[in-house]
Amino acid sequence: MIDAMNAVEAMPDPQERAKAISEVLAHQTARSKEWRKLRRDFVLGLRAQKPAVSYRKIAAMLGVSLGTVQDIERGYSGSGKNRPRKGEETPLPAGDVDGGSTAG
């Protein structure tokens, strides 16, 4: 996947490169919600095991920080500006895996 992204950046024709970037960004937007759900399902599955897989081990498996794994488990994504303050847990709407954020 990274090779494909590098190939887009290396395209010599600026118009074709910009067009390819537009296509990638459009597909990314369309897939972001489902991809976040798939990633969260994976994390929740590991955490549900007995004994639960540690946050550190999951973080290493995914190549992300421990805090990111905790956020994924909680259903948070994005910058954090829409997260509940300490001590006030707000349940996510049914079917909402990203807290309403558009960022991944």
N, CA, C and O of each residue as an XYZ file, in Angstrom:
416
protein
N       0.829     -1.185      0.000
C       0.000      0.000      0.000
C       0.876      1.251      0.000
O       0.606      2.197     -0.740
N       1.910      1.260      0.816
C       2.809      2.406      0.871
C       3.502      2.600     -0.478
O       3.719      3.730     -0.914
N       3.846      1.496     -1.130
C       4.466      1.598     -2.457
C       3.526      2.279     -3.445
O       3.960      3.088     -4.266
N       2.245      1.953     -3.366
C       1.265      2.583     -4.260
C       1.171      4.080     -3.985
O       1.074      4.881     -4.915
N       1.201      4.456     -2.706
C       1.147      5.874     -2.361
C       2.400      6.595     -2.860
O       2.320      7.714     -3.365
N       3.547      5.951     -2.715
C       4.793      6.531     -3.219
C       4.756      6.675     -4.735
O       5.269      7.650     -5.285
N       4.143      5.695     -5.411
C       4.046      5.752     -6.867
C       3.188      6.938     -7.311
O       3.500      7.593     -8.306
N       2.122      7.212     -6.584
C       1.288      8.376     -6.905
C       2.117      9.647     -6.772
O       2.086     10.504     -7.654
N       2.855      9.772     -5.677
C       3.678     10.962     -5.462
C       4.760     11.121     -6.528
O       5.169     12.240     -6.839
N       5.218     10.014     -7.081
C       6.294     10.047     -8.075
C       5.789     10.264     -9.495
O       6.592     10.352    -10.424
N       4.493     10.350     -9.680
C       3.952     10.538    -11.040
C       4.490     11.842    -11.621
O       4.386     12.891    -10.985
N       5.064     11.787    -12.828
C       5.690     12.986    -13.395
C       4.690     14.053    -13.865
O       4.996     15.244    -13.832
N       3.525     13.638    -14.291
C       2.527     14.589    -14.803
C       1.720     15.154    -13.633
O       0.982     14.411    -12.987
N       1.845     16.447    -13.349
C       1.145     17.037    -12.207
C      -0.369     16.870    -12.260
O      -1.008     16.683    -11.224
N      -0.947     16.935    -13.453
C      -2.399     16.771    -13.582
C      -2.821     15.344    -13.251
O      -3.783     15.134    -12.513
N      -2.113     14.377    -13.788
C      -2.429     12.974    -13.508
C      -2.202     12.656    -12.026
O      -2.978     11.919    -11.419
N      -1.131     13.218    -11.449
C      -0.850     13.014    -10.033
C      -1.991     13.580     -9.186
O      -2.467     12.915     -8.266
N      -2.428     14.798     -9.489
C      -3.520     15.428     -8.741
C      -4.819     14.632     -8.890
O      -5.577     14.495     -7.930
N      -5.071     14.112    -10.081
C      -6.267     13.294    -10.308
C      -6.204     12.013     -9.481
O      -7.190     11.627     -8.852
N      -5.048     11.356     -9.481
C      -4.889     10.126     -8.696
C      -5.063     10.414     -7.202
O      -5.692      9.634     -6.487
N      -4.510     11.522     -6.738
C      -4.665     11.901     -5.333
C      -6.136     12.118     -5.011
O      -6.608     11.690     -3.958
N      -6.857     12.770     -5.896
C      -8.294     12.993     -5.680
C      -9.044     11.677     -5.555
O      -9.919     11.541     -4.699
N      -8.712     10.712     -6.395
C      -9.364      9.404     -6.333
C      -9.064      8.700     -5.012
O      -9.960      8.133     -4.386
N      -7.809      8.741     -4.597
C      -7.426      8.095     -3.339
C      -8.153      8.742     -2.168
O      -8.692      8.047     -1.307
N      -8.170     10.070     -2.135
C      -8.833     10.770     -1.033
C     -10.328     10.487     -0.994
O     -10.905     10.351      0.085
N     -10.956     10.398     -2.152
C     -12.389     10.087     -2.195
C     -12.664      8.683     -1.643
O     -13.614      8.484     -0.887
N     -11.842      7.736     -2.019
C     -12.012      6.364     -1.522
C     -11.722      6.283     -0.028
O     -12.398      5.560      0.705
N     -10.713      7.027      0.418
C     -10.373      7.022      1.831
C     -11.539      7.533      2.659
O     -11.879      6.950      3.688
N     -12.144      8.608      2.218
C     -13.282      9.176      2.933
C     -14.424      8.176      3.012
O     -15.056      8.026      4.057
N     -14.684      7.500      1.913
C     -15.784      6.541      1.875
C     -15.525      5.329      2.767
O     -16.467      4.743      3.300
N     -14.271      4.954      2.932
C     -13.933      3.746      3.688
C     -13.568      3.989      5.144
O     -13.501      3.035      5.918
N     -13.330      5.222      5.538
C     -12.817      5.518      6.878
C     -13.673      4.931      7.985
O     -13.141      4.304      8.901
N     -14.970      5.115      7.929
C     -15.845      4.640      9.001
C     -15.768      3.122      9.136
O     -15.651      2.598     10.244
N     -15.835      2.422      8.013
C     -15.779      0.957      8.048
C     -14.415      0.478      8.523
O     -14.334     -0.488      9.282
N     -13.344      1.133      8.093
C     -12.007      0.723      8.516
C     -11.821      0.948     10.009
O     -11.221      0.112     10.685
N     -12.330      2.072     10.545
C     -12.249      2.301     11.990
C     -13.017      1.211     12.735
O     -12.571      0.740     13.781
N     -14.178      0.806     12.193
C     -14.976     -0.239     12.822
C     -14.211     -1.563     12.821
O     -14.168     -2.251     13.841
N     -13.612     -1.923     11.697
C     -12.843     -3.167     11.610
C     -11.671     -3.169     12.590
O     -11.397     -4.177     13.241
N     -10.985     -2.030     12.685
C      -9.864     -1.936     13.617
C     -10.348     -2.036     15.059
O      -9.728     -2.715     15.877
N     -11.459     -1.358     15.375
C     -11.997     -1.406     16.732
C     -12.464     -2.822     17.078
O     -12.225     -3.296     18.189
N     -13.121     -3.493     16.145
C     -13.556     -4.871     16.382
C     -12.364     -5.768     16.713
O     -12.453     -6.631     17.586
N     -11.249     -5.559     16.013
C     -10.041     -6.336     16.280
C      -9.542     -6.079     17.703
O      -9.239     -7.015     18.442
N      -9.460     -4.802     18.077
C      -8.998     -4.436     19.416
C      -9.937     -4.997     20.478
O      -9.479     -5.569     21.467
N     -11.241     -4.839     20.285
C     -12.203     -5.344     21.261
C     -12.115     -6.862     21.398
O     -12.272     -7.396     22.496
N     -11.869     -7.549     20.303
C     -11.710     -8.996     20.348
C     -10.506     -9.408     21.182
O     -10.585    -10.346     21.975
N      -9.393     -8.706     21.004
C      -8.204     -9.013     21.800
C      -8.419     -8.691     23.273
O      -7.975     -9.438     24.145
N      -9.093     -7.592     23.550
C      -9.344     -7.204     24.938
C     -10.346     -8.147     25.607
O     -10.333     -8.284     26.831
N     -11.210     -8.798     24.829
C     -12.212     -9.709     25.384
C     -11.649    -11.087     25.701
O     -12.280    -11.869     26.411
N     -10.460    -11.387     25.174
C      -9.848    -12.686     25.450
C      -9.560    -12.823     26.938
O      -9.373    -11.831     27.642
N      -9.527    -14.064     27.404
C      -9.172    -14.350     28.802
C      -7.844    -15.068     28.822
O      -7.790    -16.204     28.353
N      -6.775    -14.496     29.327
C      -6.688    -13.130     29.810
C      -6.660    -12.140     28.647
O      -6.275    -12.485     27.529
N      -7.072    -10.909     28.928
C      -7.103     -9.868     27.905
C      -5.690     -9.555     27.427
O      -4.742     -9.540     28.212
N      -5.568     -9.308     26.139
C      -4.282     -8.880     25.588
C      -4.042     -7.453     26.077
O      -4.954     -6.627     26.057
N      -2.831     -7.165     26.509
C      -2.516     -5.856     27.081
C      -2.563     -4.753     26.021
O      -2.388     -4.992     24.826
N      -2.807     -3.544     26.511
C      -2.791     -2.382     25.616
C      -1.431     -2.251     24.941
O      -1.351     -1.951     23.750
N      -0.359     -2.475     25.705
C       0.985     -2.356     25.140
C       1.216     -3.359     24.004
O       1.798     -3.018     22.975
N       0.763     -4.578     24.199
C       0.957     -5.591     23.162
C       0.138     -5.241     21.912
O       0.623     -5.377     20.789
N      -1.089     -4.797     22.115
C      -1.923     -4.403     20.970
C      -1.289     -3.214     20.256
O      -1.250     -3.176     19.027
N      -0.791     -2.241     21.022
C      -0.142     -1.070     20.428
C       1.037     -1.498     19.558
O       1.222     -0.987     18.454
N       1.829     -2.434     20.062
C       2.968     -2.930     19.287
C       2.496     -3.655     18.028
O       3.092     -3.508     16.961
N       1.430     -4.436     18.157
C       0.897     -5.167     17.007
C       0.430     -4.220     15.907
O       0.634     -4.487     14.723
N      -0.202     -3.106     16.306
C      -0.780     -2.165     15.341
C       0.164     -1.045     14.945
O      -0.099     -0.320     13.986
N       1.258     -0.897     15.673
C       2.191      0.184     15.371
C       1.657      1.550     15.767
O       1.926      2.551     15.104
N       0.890      1.581     16.865
C       0.328      2.829     17.372
C       0.683      2.967     18.847
O       1.271      2.059     19.436
N       0.327      4.103     19.444
C       0.631      4.311     20.861
C      -0.383      3.588     21.744
O      -1.476      3.225     21.309
N       0.018      3.391     22.999
C      -0.866      2.785     23.988
C      -2.149      3.614     24.127
O      -3.241      3.050     24.197
N      -2.027      4.933     24.167
C      -3.186      5.815     24.275
C      -4.128      5.679     23.093
O      -5.346      5.768     23.252
N      -3.571      5.463     21.909
C      -4.415      5.266     20.725
C      -5.228      3.992     20.855
O      -6.403      3.965     20.487
N      -4.616      2.937     21.376
C      -5.349      1.680     21.578
C      -6.493      1.897     22.567
O      -7.604      1.411     22.353
N      -6.221      2.623     23.641
C      -7.278      2.914     24.614
C      -8.396      3.727     23.977
O      -9.573      3.471     24.232
N      -8.039      4.703     23.151
C      -9.047      5.503     22.457
C      -9.872      4.653     21.497
O     -11.088      4.816     21.400
N      -9.202      3.745     20.789
C      -9.919      2.849     19.875
C     -10.920      2.017     20.656
O     -12.072      1.875     20.245
N     -10.484      1.467     21.776
C     -11.371      0.638     22.593
C     -12.589      1.438     23.063
O     -13.706      0.921     23.082
N     -12.373      2.676     23.433
C     -13.467      3.533     23.911
C     -14.349      4.050     22.788
O     -15.429      4.586     23.040
N     -13.895      3.894     21.543
C     -14.669      4.378     20.415
C     -14.369      5.810     20.043
O     -15.147      6.441     19.327
N     -13.251      6.337     20.519
C     -12.862      7.712     20.216
C     -11.952      7.742     18.996
O     -11.212      6.794     18.731
N     -12.019      8.836     18.266
C     -11.051      9.092     17.202
C     -10.965     10.587     16.999
O     -11.776     11.343     17.535
N     -10.000     11.006     16.238
C      -9.845     12.428     15.989
C      -9.058     13.122     17.073
O      -8.311     12.486     17.817
N      -9.225     14.424     17.161
C      -8.382     15.250     18.021
C      -8.721     15.157     19.490
O      -7.887     15.500     20.328
N      -9.897     14.711     19.830
C     -10.274     14.622     21.229
C     -11.130     15.767     21.704
O     -11.560     15.776     22.857
N     -11.392     16.738     20.846
C     -12.163     17.906     21.278
C     -13.610     17.563     21.615
O     -14.260     18.308     22.348
N     -14.126     16.459     21.098
C     -15.517     16.071     21.352
C     -15.651     14.970     22.395
O     -16.733     14.410     22.567
N     -14.578     14.659     23.082
C     -14.613     13.598     24.079
C     -15.186     14.116     25.384
O     -15.079     15.302     25.697
N     -15.799     13.211     26.148
C     -16.318     13.648     27.447
C     -15.183     14.063     28.368
O     -14.077     13.527     28.292
N     -15.467     15.022     29.236
C     -14.462     15.446     30.219
C     -14.285     14.359     31.262
O     -15.129     13.475     31.411
N     -13.189     14.435     31.972
C     -12.899     13.448     33.006
C     -14.080     13.359     33.975
O     -14.543     14.373     34.497
N     -14.559     12.138     34.207
C     -15.655     11.930     35.137
C     -17.032     11.965     34.514
O     -18.005     11.613     35.180
N     -17.155     12.375     33.266
C     -18.477     12.384     32.617
C     -18.445     11.515     31.373
O     -18.036     11.951     30.297
N     -18.877     10.299     31.541
C     -18.913      9.349     30.433
C     -20.180      9.552     29.628
O     -21.284      9.491     30.170
N     -20.025      9.793     28.340
C     -21.157      9.957     27.438
C     -21.233      8.733     26.547
O     -20.290      8.461     25.804
N     -22.334      7.982     26.597
C     -22.424      6.794     25.738
C     -22.479      7.200     24.271
O     -23.054      8.229     23.916
N     -21.874      6.375     23.429
C     -21.911      6.612     21.997
C     -23.290      6.267     21.451
O     -23.935      5.337     21.937
N     -23.748      7.009     20.445
C     -25.004      6.632     19.802
C     -24.890      5.235     19.204
O     -23.797      4.808     18.830
N     -25.998      4.529     19.112
C     -26.002      3.173     18.566
C     -25.380      3.169     17.181
O     -25.748      3.967     16.319
N     -24.436      2.264     16.979
C     -23.800      2.115     15.676
C     -22.692      3.116     15.411
O     -22.067      3.047     14.353
N     -22.417      4.040     16.316
C     -21.387      5.042     16.102
C     -20.101      4.571     16.752
O     -20.019      4.493     17.978
N     -19.095      4.255     15.946
C     -17.849      3.739     16.475
C     -16.778      4.806     16.599
O     -15.695      4.528     17.113
N     -17.051      6.016     16.144
C     -15.992      7.026     16.176
C     -16.400      8.295     16.906
O     -15.727      9.316     16.766
N     -17.461      8.265     17.667
C     -17.846      9.416     18.435
C     -18.296     10.585     17.589
O     -18.330     11.716     18.073
N     -18.647     10.337     16.318
C     -19.139     11.393     15.451
C     -18.050     12.159     14.754
O     -18.345     13.061     13.970
N     -16.791     11.832     15.014
C     -15.697     12.537     14.400
C     -15.506     12.049     12.969
O     -15.863     10.918     12.641
N     -14.949     12.896     12.128
C     -14.666     12.493     10.763
C     -13.209     12.102     10.589
O     -12.837     11.583      9.537
N     -12.374     12.337     11.596
C     -10.953     11.990     11.488
C     -10.744     10.546     11.955
O     -11.573     10.009     12.689
N      -9.661      9.925     11.542
C      -9.368      8.548     11.860
C      -8.369      8.441     12.860
O      -8.001      7.332     13.247
